[in-house]
Amino acid sequence: MDENTVNRTKAAINALIDVEQLWIENTPNYDLSTQELVVLKKRLERAMENISKIYEENRAKMQAAEDEIKKMHEGKKRK
């Protein structure tokens, strides 16, 4: 994977950590203020955008890896 993928992964993880922190701060009621809801929306959008880009940019590589593993398992079953 390239540097962009690594950076997007870090950004997505950090956005999800921010989301988790919002939930922790609002336990047990999870009653977010208007401002917290806006922050939540922005963090979720950032995470989704980065995850989508990571997935789309690496889809072929990930599929090839999955296919390779399937072939390896099929070869072991035949023996």
N, C-alpha and C positions, 0 to 999 in steps of 0.2 A: 504494500500500500504506500501511497505517496504522502508527502508532507501535508497537502491539503486535507486528505482523509483523516490524518492524525489530528490536525487542528480542528476539523469539524467535529470529530469524535469528542475531543476535550470540551469544545463549546457546548455540545449537546449534553454531555455529562454534567457540566457546570450548571446549565440551565435546569436540569432535573434535580440537582442538589438544591438549587434555589427554591424549586417547587416543594421539595421535601421539607426544607426549613420553614416555609410558610405553613405547611400542615403541622409541623411540630409546634410552632409558635401558637397555633390556634386549637390545639388539643385541649379538651375533648370535644368542643362544640363545632369546630371547623366553620365558624361563622366569620368569613373574611369581610373586611371592610371594602368599600368601593375602591380605594387605592390599592389594597392587596389583590383584589380581583383583576385590576388592570395589570399589575405586576405578574400575576399568575398567567394571564392571557399572553403577555409578551414572552414570558419564559417558555411557555408551552409552544408558542409559535416558533421560537428560536430553535427549540429542541426538534420539533417536527421538520422544520426546514433543513436543518443539518442532517438529520437522520435520512430524510428523503434523498438528499444529494449524495450522501455516502452510499446508500443502497443503489441508486441509479448509476452512479459512476463506477461501481464495483460489481454490478450484477453479473456481468459475463465471467469475471474472475471467480466469483463465488459459485456460480453455476458449474463452471469447469471443475472446481475443486470438489463440489458435491458429486458430480458425475464420476470423477476419478475415484472417489471413495466407494461409490456404488459398484464400480467395476472391480475394485479390490475385494470387496465383500462377496461379489458373485464368483470371483475366482477362487476364494477360500471355500465357498459352499460346494463347488464342483469337485474339489479334491477329496 
